[in-house]
Amino acid sequence: MKKHLLFLFLFYLLSEMSGVKAQTISYYFIKMPVNLIPSVSIDTRRDLVDFYNNGKSAVMPSAFGTEVVLKDMSENYLLLQTSENAEMQLKLLQVNDTLQVLALIHTVAAPLKDSRISFYSTTWQPLSKLEMPQLSFLDFLDVDKGRALGLGNRFNEVCLRNFVSYQFSKNTSILVTHSSIKEDLRPDILKDFEPVIKDSIIFVFKNGRFNLLNPEK
């Protein structure tokens, strides 16, 4: 608890020293460091935001010759399709009454969806201490139910890999995580396992961390 409070206190000092006033997500999107989104220039980002806010089709060419599409945006959430099989989410999270952090998600479908999440201050300084809980395929299985059905150790035999994708809620601090298990298993194996596979695990960001929403007891 003391380490957690110290971490939030350092967050607070960083925010105070930056002198940056509270802004909406479009501001932070435009201010993103180029290395975090090299295919979309600052001018292109400005145009995308302008088109979206004016009800126009927010589609622009990227630096790599593909199209980027600003698909959704609110005051604290943004969804950008960066290529045919990749997208980026940017979410402004509230740590307390005065402190906010940015969560950046890159998701690639190749073809199974897999996400990577990173965290930054509102001045785009990396925050390595803030992390998502690490999820294994077992987290997406009702293990007790599986054993009751006689599946037992087959979990480890058939679930050889697990890709997890993240989806933020547009207007809340909820984060939904999805596993690739159903898409990855052969139909004959999935038939046995489908009753024990959880479609998603839901977290809510509160007090500077991700907490399970309505965890099972």
C-alpha positions as CSV (number, residue, x, y, z in Angstrom):
1,M,0.0,0.0,0.0
2,K,2.8,2.4,0.9
3,K,4.5,1.8,-2.5
4,H,1.3,2.3,-4.3
5,L,0.6,5.7,-2.5
6,L,4.2,6.8,-3.2
7,F,3.7,5.9,-6.9
8,L,0.6,8.0,-7.1
9,F,2.3,10.9,-5.2
10,L,5.1,10.8,-7.9
11,F,2.3,10.9,-10.5
12,Y,0.9,13.9,-8.8
13,L,4.2,15.8,-8.8
14,L,4.8,15.0,-12.4
15,S,1.4,16.3,-13.3
16,E,1.9,19.5,-11.3
17,M,5.3,20.2,-12.7
18,S,4.1,19.8,-16.3
19,G,1.8,22.8,-16.0
20,V,-0.5,21.2,-18.6
21,K,-4.2,21.9,-18.1
22,A,-6.8,19.1,-18.4
23,Q,-7.5,18.4,-22.1
24,T,-9.6,16.1,-24.1
25,I,-8.3,13.0,-25.9
26,S,-7.9,14.7,-29.2
27,Y,-5.3,17.1,-27.7
28,Y,-3.2,14.2,-26.5
29,F,-3.6,12.3,-29.8
30,I,-2.2,15.3,-31.7
31,K,0.6,15.6,-29.2
32,M,1.6,12.0,-29.3
33,P,5.4,11.5,-29.9
34,V,6.1,10.5,-33.5
35,N,7.8,7.2,-32.5
36,L,4.5,6.0,-31.0
37,I,2.6,6.5,-34.2
38,P,5.2,6.9,-37.1
39,S,2.7,6.3,-39.9
40,V,0.4,9.2,-39.0
41,S,1.9,12.7,-39.0
42,I,0.8,15.5,-36.7
43,D,-0.9,17.3,-39.6
44,T,-2.8,14.2,-40.5
45,R,-3.9,13.8,-36.9
46,R,-5.2,17.3,-36.9
47,D,-7.1,16.8,-40.1
48,L,-8.6,13.5,-38.8
49,V,-9.9,15.2,-35.6
50,D,-11.2,18.2,-37.6
51,F,-13.1,15.9,-40.0
52,Y,-14.5,13.8,-37.2
53,N,-15.7,16.8,-35.2
54,N,-17.4,18.2,-38.3
55,G,-19.3,15.0,-39.1
56,K,-17.2,14.2,-42.1
57,S,-15.5,10.9,-43.1
58,A,-12.3,10.9,-41.0
59,V,-10.1,9.0,-43.5
60,M,-6.6,10.1,-44.5
61,P,-3.6,8.5,-46.2
62,S,-0.8,7.3,-43.9
63,A,2.9,7.8,-44.4
64,F,3.1,4.1,-45.5
65,G,0.5,4.4,-48.2
66,T,-2.4,2.8,-46.4
67,E,-5.5,4.5,-45.1
68,V,-6.0,5.5,-41.5
69,V,-9.6,6.0,-40.2
70,L,-10.6,7.8,-37.0
71,K,-13.5,5.5,-36.2
72,D,-14.6,6.7,-32.8
73,M,-13.8,9.5,-30.4
74,S,-15.2,11.0,-27.1
75,E,-13.7,13.3,-24.6
76,N,-11.5,10.5,-23.1
77,Y,-11.4,7.8,-25.8
78,L,-10.2,7.5,-29.3
79,L,-10.2,4.5,-31.8
80,L,-8.0,4.7,-34.9
81,Q,-7.7,2.1,-37.6
82,T,-4.1,2.3,-38.6
83,S,-4.2,-0.4,-41.4
84,E,-6.4,-3.2,-42.7
85,N,-5.5,-5.5,-39.8
86,A,-4.3,-3.1,-37.0
87,E,-5.9,-0.4,-34.8
88,M,-4.9,1.9,-32.0
89,Q,-6.9,2.9,-28.9
90,L,-6.0,5.9,-26.7
91,K,-7.8,6.2,-23.4
92,L,-7.5,9.0,-20.7
93,L,-7.8,7.4,-17.3
94,Q,-8.7,9.2,-14.1
95,V,-6.4,8.3,-11.2
96,N,-7.9,10.7,-8.7
97,D,-9.7,14.1,-8.8
98,T,-6.7,15.9,-10.3
99,L,-4.5,13.2,-11.9
100,Q,-4.9,11.5,-15.2
101,V,-2.9,9.0,-17.2
102,L,-2.9,7.8,-20.8
103,A,-3.3,4.2,-21.8
104,L,-2.2,3.3,-25.4
105,I,-3.3,0.0,-27.0
106,H,-2.0,-1.3,-30.2
107,T,-3.9,-4.3,-31.6
108,V,-3.0,-6.5,-34.6
109,A,-5.0,-9.3,-36.2
110,A,-2.8,-11.8,-37.9
111,P,-5.4,-13.3,-38.0
112,L,-5.9,-13.8,-34.2
113,K,-6.2,-10.5,-32.4
114,D,-3.4,-9.6,-30.0
115,S,-3.0,-6.4,-28.0
116,R,-0.1,-4.5,-26.3
117,I,-0.9,-1.8,-23.8
118,S,1.4,0.9,-22.4
119,F,0.9,3.8,-20.1
120,Y,2.1,7.4,-20.1
121,S,1.7,10.7,-18.2
122,T,-0.2,13.5,-19.9
123,T,3.1,14.9,-21.0
124,W,3.8,11.5,-22.7
125,Q,6.4,10.3,-20.2
126,P,6.4,6.4,-20.0
127,L,5.0,5.0,-16.8
128,S,6.5,1.6,-16.4
129,K,5.1,1.1,-12.9
130,L,1.6,1.0,-14.1
131,E,0.7,-2.4,-15.6
132,M,-2.2,-4.6,-16.8
133,P,-2.6,-7.9,-14.9
134,Q,-1.0,-10.7,-16.9
135,L,-3.6,-13.2,-18.2
136,S,-3.0,-16.8,-19.1
137,F,-5.4,-19.1,-20.9
138,L,-6.4,-20.6,-17.5
139,D,-7.9,-17.2,-16.6
140,F,-10.4,-17.6,-19.5
141,L,-11.4,-21.1,-18.4
142,D,-13.8,-22.3,-15.7
143,V,-11.3,-24.8,-14.3
144,D,-13.6,-26.3,-11.7
145,K,-16.3,-26.8,-14.3
146,G,-13.8,-28.3,-16.7
147,R,-12.7,-30.9,-14.1
148,A,-16.3,-31.8,-13.3
149,L,-16.7,-32.5,-17.0
150,G,-13.7,-34.7,-17.0
151,L,-11.4,-32.4,-19.0
152,G,-8.8,-32.3,-16.3
153,N,-5.2,-31.8,-17.6
154,R,-6.3,-31.5,-21.2
155,F,-6.3,-27.7,-20.6
156,N,-2.5,-27.7,-20.8
157,E,-2.5,-30.1,-23.8
158,V,-4.8,-28.3,-26.1
159,C,-4.3,-24.6,-25.2
160,L,-0.8,-24.2,-26.5
161,R,-1.0,-20.4,-27.0
162,N,-3.2,-17.5,-26.0
163,F,-3.6,-14.1,-27.6
164,V,-5.5,-11.5,-25.6
165,S,-7.1,-8.4,-27.1
166,Y,-8.2,-5.3,-25.1
167,Q,-11.2,-3.1,-25.7
168,F,-11.8,0.1,-23.7
169,S,-15.3,1.4,-23.1
170,K,-15.9,4.7,-24.8
171,N,-17.4,6.5,-21.9
172,T,-16.3,4.6,-18.8
173,S,-13.1,3.2,-17.3
174,I,-14.0,-0.4,-18.1
175,L,-11.6,-2.6,-20.1
176,V,-12.8,-5.8,-21.7
177,T,-10.3,-8.5,-22.4
178,H,-10.9,-11.2,-25.0
179,S,-9.0,-14.5,-25.5
180,S,-8.2,-16.1,-28.8
181,I,-9.0,-19.6,-27.5
182,K,-12.2,-20.2,-29.3
183,E,-10.8,-19.0,-32.6
184,D,-7.6,-21.0,-32.2
185,L,-8.9,-24.4,-31.2
186,R,-9.9,-27.0,-33.8
187,P,-13.7,-27.4,-34.1
188,D,-13.6,-31.0,-32.7
189,I,-11.7,-29.8,-29.6
190,L,-13.7,-26.7,-29.2
191,K,-16.8,-28.7,-29.0
192,D,-15.6,-30.2,-25.7
193,F,-14.2,-27.0,-24.3
194,E,-16.7,-24.4,-25.3
195,P,-18.9,-24.8,-22.2
196,V,-16.0,-23.9,-19.9
197,I,-14.5,-21.0,-21.9
198,K,-15.2,-17.5,-20.7
199,D,-15.9,-15.1,-23.5
200,S,-14.2,-12.2,-21.7
201,I,-12.7,-10.9,-18.5
202,I,-13.7,-7.4,-17.5
203,F,-11.6,-4.9,-15.5
204,V,-12.4,-1.4,-14.2
205,F,-9.7,1.2,-13.7
206,K,-10.0,2.7,-10.2
207,N,-7.6,4.2,-7.7
208,G,-4.7,3.9,-10.1
209,R,-5.0,0.2,-10.9
210,F,-7.1,-2.3,-12.9
211,N,-9.5,-4.3,-10.7
212,L,-11.7,-7.2,-11.7
213,L,-15.3,-6.2,-12.2
214,N,-17.6,-8.4,-10.2
215,P,-14.9,-11.1,-9.6
216,E,-16.2,-14.6,-9.0
217,K,-16.1,-15.7,-5.4
